[in-house]
Amino acid sequence: MQLIDGKSLAKKVQTTIATEVAKLKQEKNIVPGLAVILIGDDPASHAYVKMKAKACENPELRSENLECLFACQKRRFYIFHSSFFTSK
């Protein structure tokens, strides 16, 4: 069995992603991102989403969240969806 240095590997992946994001921004004016729709009030889910949003800060990816306590109205979802995918 081979051991993997997780921190070192993660750093390499983050560096690669940051380079690719910068290239997309410069060459095509595209800002990739993460959109999360969180339904419910589970503390573990909120912690997970917060962790993913923080990971997007490093390579300067867009990160937006839509939180709905129990049921998400279609209108609210469509507004979130269209604003995320049409803005840069």
C-alpha positions in Angstrom: 0.0 0.0 0.0 1.3 3.5 -0.9 0.7 6.4 1.4 -0.4 9.7 -0.1 0.5 13.1 1.3 -3.0 14.6 1.2 -1.9 18.2 2.0 0.7 18.2 -0.7 -1.7 16.7 -3.3 -4.4 19.2 -2.3 -2.0 22.1 -2.7 -1.0 20.9 -6.2 -4.7 20.6 -7.2 -5.5 24.1 -5.9 -2.6 25.5 -7.8 -3.7 23.9 -11.0 -7.3 25.1 -10.5 -6.1 28.7 -9.8 -4.0 28.6 -12.9 -6.9 27.4 -15.1 -9.3 29.9 -13.5 -6.9 32.8 -14.2 -6.5 31.5 -17.8 -10.3 31.4 -18.3 -10.7 34.9 -16.9 -8.0 36.4 -19.0 -8.6 34.6 -22.3 -12.4 34.2 -22.4 -13.7 36.5 -19.6 -15.3 33.5 -17.9 -15.5 33.2 -14.2 -16.3 29.6 -13.1 -18.1 29.0 -9.9 -20.1 26.9 -7.5 -23.9 27.3 -7.0 -25.4 25.6 -4.1 -29.1 25.2 -3.3 -29.5 24.1 0.3 -32.9 23.0 1.4 -33.6 22.4 5.1 -31.7 23.4 8.2 -29.3 20.5 8.8 -26.2 21.9 10.6 -23.9 19.4 8.9 -25.1 20.5 5.5 -24.5 24.1 6.4 -21.0 23.3 7.6 -20.3 21.4 4.3 -21.6 24.3 2.1 -19.6 26.8 4.2 -16.4 24.7 3.7 -17.0 24.5 -0.1 -17.6 28.3 -0.4 -14.4 28.9 1.5 -12.5 26.6 -0.9 -13.8 28.8 -3.8 -12.1 31.9 -2.3 -8.6 30.7 -2.9 -8.7 30.4 -6.8 -11.3 33.3 -6.9 -14.2 31.2 -8.1 -17.7 32.5 -7.8 -19.7 31.0 -5.0 -23.4 31.6 -4.3 -25.8 29.9 -2.1 -29.6 29.7 -2.0 -31.0 28.6 1.3 -34.6 27.4 1.7 -35.8 26.2 5.0 -38.1 23.5 3.7 -39.6 24.1 0.3 -38.1 26.3 -2.4 -40.5 28.1 -4.6 -39.9 27.6 -8.3 -39.8 31.4 -8.9 -37.1 31.9 -6.3 -35.0 29.0 -7.8 -35.3 30.3 -11.3 -34.2 33.8 -10.3 -31.2 32.3 -8.5 -30.4 30.1 -11.4 -30.7 32.7 -14.1 -28.7 35.4 -12.1 -25.9 33.0 -11.4 -25.5 31.7 -14.9 -25.9 35.1 -16.6 -23.6 37.2 -14.4 -19.8 37.1 -14.6 
